[in-house]
Amino acid sequence: MNRTTAQDKWRAVAAATGPADRAAAEAGVRLAYRTAGLTEPRRVLWADSPLAAVALLDGLADRGRSVREEVRTRPWAEERRRLHDALGPAGWAAHWQTTGRCSGTSTGPWPTGYGPR
């Protein structure tokens, strides 16, 4: 995939606003929990917007603990390290540039350092 195609693909994914494939998303959430060695959530809650999600969370009696480190941060870091080790510094730089991160700046709507892998 050439650089423009890869960047366009991931920008479109990041900016998508259409209806979610809820079954696929919930299966992905459960897979992420299992992969992290955690018990799957009993249910997955959906909200119509980020603001509605805040209201939903504020209304929950028991939100549980954050699993961000196990489900998102650690797996991303491990995969980045694995790929960097496999590609070497020059290969990693080329891969990173192709998938959206160029010259130390973010080229997508994601925060710096969280572009597509």
Kinemage of the C-alpha trace (Angstrom):
@kinemage 1
@onewidth
@group {chain A} dominant
@subgroup {mainchain}
@vectorlist {calphas} color= white
{ca met a 1} P 0.000 0.000 0.000
{ca asn a 2} L 1.537 3.352 -0.896
{ca arg a 3} L 1.866 6.165 1.632
{ca thr a 4} L -1.090 8.196 0.420
{ca thr a 5} L -3.381 5.176 0.387
{ca ala a 6} L -2.380 4.088 3.890
{ca gln a 7} L -2.799 7.577 5.317
{ca asp a 8} L -6.130 8.085 3.559
{ca lys a 9} L -7.404 4.738 4.846
{ca trp a 10} L -6.532 5.441 8.481
{ca arg a 11} L -7.745 9.045 8.345
{ca ala a 12} L -11.093 7.793 7.044
{ca val a 13} L -11.281 5.175 9.795
{ca ala a 14} L -10.430 7.737 12.486
{ca ala a 15} L -12.980 10.255 11.183
{ca ala a 16} L -15.811 7.799 10.465
{ca thr a 17} L -19.152 8.891 11.889
{ca gly a 18} L -21.476 6.235 10.485
{ca pro a 19} L -23.335 3.664 12.518
{ca ala a 20} L -21.190 1.269 14.502
{ca asp a 21} L -21.100 -2.448 13.872
{ca arg a 22} L -22.012 -3.053 17.492
{ca ala a 23} L -21.662 -6.826 17.372
{ca ala a 24} L -18.140 -6.567 15.943
{ca ala a 25} L -17.178 -3.796 18.359
{ca glu a 26} L -18.437 -5.734 21.370
{ca ala a 27} L -16.631 -8.858 20.188
{ca gly a 28} L -13.462 -6.741 19.931
{ca val a 29} L -13.922 -5.409 23.455
{ca arg a 30} L -14.334 -8.924 24.806
{ca leu a 31} L -11.299 -10.135 22.852
{ca ala a 32} L -9.204 -7.265 24.227
{ca tyr a 33} L -10.209 -8.172 27.782
{ca arg a 34} L -9.444 -11.873 27.250
{ca thr a 35} L -6.102 -11.090 25.609
{ca ala a 36} L -5.196 -8.929 28.603
{ca gly a 37} L -6.064 -11.801 30.949
{ca leu a 38} L -9.136 -10.042 32.299
{ca thr a 39} L -12.672 -11.276 32.792
{ca glu a 40} L -14.913 -10.114 29.955
{ca pro a 41} L -17.360 -7.355 30.841
{ca arg a 42} L -20.884 -8.550 31.637
{ca arg a 43} L -22.233 -5.888 29.289
{ca val a 44} L -21.017 -3.179 26.958
{ca leu a 45} L -22.764 0.166 27.274
{ca trp a 46} L -23.353 2.391 24.257
{ca ala a 47} L -23.929 6.139 24.146
{ca asp a 48} L -25.004 8.413 21.312
{ca ser a 49} L -22.179 10.906 21.895
{ca pro a 50} L -19.199 11.585 24.145
{ca leu a 51} L -21.359 13.946 26.202
{ca ala a 52} L -24.032 11.270 26.585
{ca ala a 53} L -21.298 8.817 27.646
{ca val a 54} L -20.199 11.165 30.430
{ca ala a 55} L -23.785 11.399 31.680
{ca leu a 56} L -24.137 7.618 31.447
{ca leu a 57} L -20.953 7.046 33.456
{ca asp a 58} L -21.925 9.653 36.042
{ca gly a 59} L -25.145 7.733 36.600
{ca leu a 60} L -23.496 4.366 37.203
{ca ala a 61} L -23.294 3.182 40.788
{ca asp a 62} L -20.265 0.948 40.116
{ca arg a 63} L -18.051 1.804 37.152
{ca gly a 64} L -15.354 -0.650 38.120
{ca arg a 65} L -11.670 0.091 37.872
{ca ser a 66} L -9.937 1.409 34.773
{ca val a 67} L -8.446 -1.325 32.570
{ca arg a 68} L -6.863 1.093 30.099
{ca glu a 69} L -3.311 0.017 30.969
{ca glu a 70} L -3.996 -3.703 30.413
{ca val a 71} L -6.347 -3.389 27.441
{ca arg a 72} L -4.841 -0.496 25.476
{ca thr a 73} L -1.568 0.981 26.696
{ca arg a 74} L 0.449 -2.190 27.365
{ca pro a 75} L -0.588 -4.085 24.185
{ca trp a 76} L 0.185 -1.041 22.019
{ca ala a 77} L 3.597 -0.619 23.617
{ca glu a 78} L 4.378 -4.334 23.254
{ca glu a 79} L 3.379 -4.355 19.579
{ca arg a 80} L 5.371 -1.183 18.834
{ca arg a 81} L 8.430 -2.771 20.494
{ca arg a 82} L 7.945 -6.066 18.608
{ca leu a 83} L 7.611 -4.295 15.283
{ca his a 84} L 10.542 -1.961 15.972
{ca asp a 85} L 12.717 -4.946 16.860
{ca ala a 86} L 11.607 -6.826 13.726
{ca leu a 87} L 12.055 -3.877 11.344
{ca gly a 88} L 15.056 -2.175 12.910
{ca pro a 89} L 15.342 1.581 13.304
{ca ala a 90} L 15.255 2.427 9.574
{ca gly a 91} L 12.412 0.014 8.837
{ca trp a 92} L 10.422 1.308 11.810
{ca ala a 93} L 10.894 4.909 10.653
{ca ala a 94} L 9.707 3.996 7.154
{ca his a 95} L 6.710 2.094 8.499
{ca trp a 96} L 5.769 4.926 10.875
{ca gln a 97} L 6.011 7.485 8.064
{ca thr a 98} L 3.885 5.326 5.730
{ca thr a 99} L 1.139 4.819 8.281
{ca gly a 100} L 0.679 8.448 9.169
{ca arg a 101} L 3.308 9.892 11.451
{ca cys a 102} L 5.679 12.204 9.587
{ca ser a 103} L 8.452 14.512 10.766
{ca gly a 104} L 7.474 14.281 14.413
{ca thr a 105} L 3.942 15.586 13.920
{ca ser a 106} L 0.598 13.849 13.938
{ca thr a 107} L -1.181 13.732 10.588
{ca gly a 108} L -4.492 12.486 11.864
{ca pro a 109} L -7.121 13.453 14.380
{ca trp a 110} L -5.436 11.297 17.045
{ca pro a 111} L -3.125 12.781 19.694
{ca thr a 112} L 0.585 12.854 18.891
{ca gly a 113} L 2.058 9.407 19.400
{ca tyr a 114} L -1.210 7.515 18.895
{ca gly a 115} L -1.413 7.282 15.112
{ca pro a 116} L -2.340 4.045 13.378
{ca arg a 117} L 0.196 1.260 13.581
